[in-house]
Amino acid sequence: GLATAGEVLVSSTVRDLVAGSGISFVDRGAHELKGIEGARQLLAVN
């Protein structure tokens, strides 16, 4: 998979939905996901 052990990856949509919550993210770049057309930006919850 794309995530390392213990890592949680989320989309930029999730990041936008929790804006202001104090949760921080690390950009993991754009990736093609199975069953979804086009690349999606993924972020690791920090």
LOMAR-5807 format. One record per residue (C-alpha): x, y negated, z; residue number from 1. Coordinates in Angstrom, 2 decimals. Layout:
<rs>
X	Y	Z	seq
X	Y	Z	NUM
...
</rs>
This chain:
<rs>
X	Y	Z	seq
0.00	0.00	0.00	1
0.88	-3.64	-0.02	2
0.92	-4.15	3.77	3
3.77	-3.02	6.00	4
3.17	-1.02	9.19	5
1.02	-3.07	11.57	6
0.49	-5.85	9.04	7
-2.95	-7.16	8.09	8
-3.39	-8.73	4.67	9
-6.30	-11.03	3.85	10
-7.41	-13.08	0.88	11
-7.16	-16.85	0.64	12
-10.96	-16.88	1.09	13
-10.57	-15.40	4.59	14
-7.87	-17.97	5.37	15
-10.23	-20.75	4.30	16
-13.10	-19.33	6.39	17
-11.03	-19.31	9.60	18
-9.41	-22.73	9.03	19
-9.03	-24.59	12.32	20
-9.09	-21.39	14.41	21
-5.37	-21.46	15.15	22
-4.69	-18.26	13.21	23
-1.61	-18.60	11.04	24
-0.74	-16.82	7.81	25
2.33	-15.98	5.73	26
1.97	-16.09	1.95	27
2.60	-12.69	0.36	28
2.02	-13.82	-3.22	29
-0.46	-12.89	-5.93	30
-1.26	-9.22	-6.49	31
-3.49	-7.13	-8.75	32
-5.98	-5.14	-6.66	33
-7.73	-1.96	-7.77	34
-11.26	-2.63	-9.00	35
-10.86	-6.42	-9.01	36
-10.11	-8.29	-12.19	37
-7.16	-10.70	-12.07	38
-4.51	-11.35	-9.44	39
-5.52	-12.40	-5.93	40
-3.47	-14.41	-3.44	41
-2.72	-12.32	-0.33	42
-1.64	-13.59	3.06	43
-0.38	-11.74	6.13	44
-1.97	-12.63	9.45	45
0.85	-14.01	11.58	46
</rs>
